[in-house]
Amino acid sequence: MSLSSPIVSARRSSSSSSSSSSSKIWACTSKDKRHFFPSQSRARSFLNAGNNLRARARARTDAGYLLLEVLLALVVLSIIVGLVFRIIQTTSQVTSNVQFLQSQQEHSDGIYELLRKDIESLPLNAGFQTKRTNNEFQLIFDETSFNFSWKGNQSGFGTVILAAQKQADGRFSVVATEIPEASVTDPDTPPPPPIVTNLISGLVRCDWRFFDQTAGRWVTDWTNSANKPSLLECTFQVSGQPTPVRAVFRWRVASVVAGT
């Protein structure tokens, strides 16, 4: 009995010590676990925060790239629109200039044909002289038909004044004034009012010369109503034309002395 009791007590003490040691180990393990899990959650929160920051930075970067792309697209679009507008403006301006030059050329050709027809068809007994003032140069045809008012032949009879008038801008216009004669049958009846026709305007240049067949030279004034020039020359330049136009008209009844 005495031998067994010490053994039993020893076993009990060993078991108790082992149980106490195991409880201590469990307690330590539990304590370590309690300390481990909070640190892991913090690490996860840190990771999540870092991910959020990276996501926000990436979103800001993407937004910055998107705004920069929009600005570049707007700049390129504005440049393209400006170039297209400039091309359209230049094309329309060139087209309008070409149309203006064509219209001026057609008008110039029409004036040339009108002067040629009317001067070459002047009657034999028509008188002629010139008159010069500061702003006007006149070619005066007496006893001639009215053909300069675009009304055709035999539209009237009297005096025709073909004048190159200087405008306010320094250019010239050619104006035809047809003055009817008084009625022979009824002298008390006043004659019709003069017919004024603006043949052409905006001439940069308008010069007249007359060929004296007797003297064999060109003159710029004609004061001798007894004779007539054989040739009438008009040099005119329409606005927009690079060079002037020289037109020569032949008078078929040249060198006819009045009263013969």
C-alpha positions, 0 to 999 in steps of 0.5 A: 500500500505504501509503495502504490500510493506514491506511484499513484500520487506521482502519476496524479502529479504528472497528469496534473502537471501535464494537464496544466502544461497543456492548458498553458499551451492552449492558453498561449495558442489562444492568446497568439491567435487573438493577437494574430487575427487583428493584425491580419485584418489590418493588413487586409484593410491596408491592402484594400486601401491601397487597391482603392488608392490605385483604382482612384489614381487609375480613374483619375489618369484615365479621366485625364487622358480622356479630357486630353483626347477630347481637347486634341480632337477639338483642336484638330476639328477646328483646324480642319473647319478653318481650312475648309472655310478658307478653301470655300472662301477662296474658291467663291472669291475666285469664281466671283472675280472670274464672273466679274471679269467675264461680264466686264469683257462682255460689256466691253465687247458690246460697247466696242460693237455699238460704237463701231456700228454707230460711227461707221454709219454716220451720215454724209452731212453729219458735223463733228467737233470735240470739246474738252473740259476739266472733267469731261471730253465730248465728241459732238455729232450734229445732224445724225440719227440716234443710235446710242440709246439702244433703241435701234436705227431711226429712233430719232434725229438731232445732236449726239454728244458722246462724253467720257466723264471723270467720276469721283473715284478717278475712273471714267464713264462713257455717256451718250446724250441724244438731243432731239431737234425742234419740230420743223412743222411746229416750231412753237412746240418744245422738243422732247427732252434729251435721252441720256444713256450710260454706256459703260462705267468704271473705266480705268482709262478712256482716251480718244484720238482722231486721224487727220488725213490731210495732215497725216497724223493723229490729233487729240482734239478736233476743232475743224468742223469743215473736215471730218477725221477718217479714223476715230481711235478709243483706248479704254481699259475696263476695271479688272482688265490687265491691259487696255483695249485699242479700238479704231473706227473708220468714218467712210465720209472722211475729208468731205468739205461742208457745202461741197 
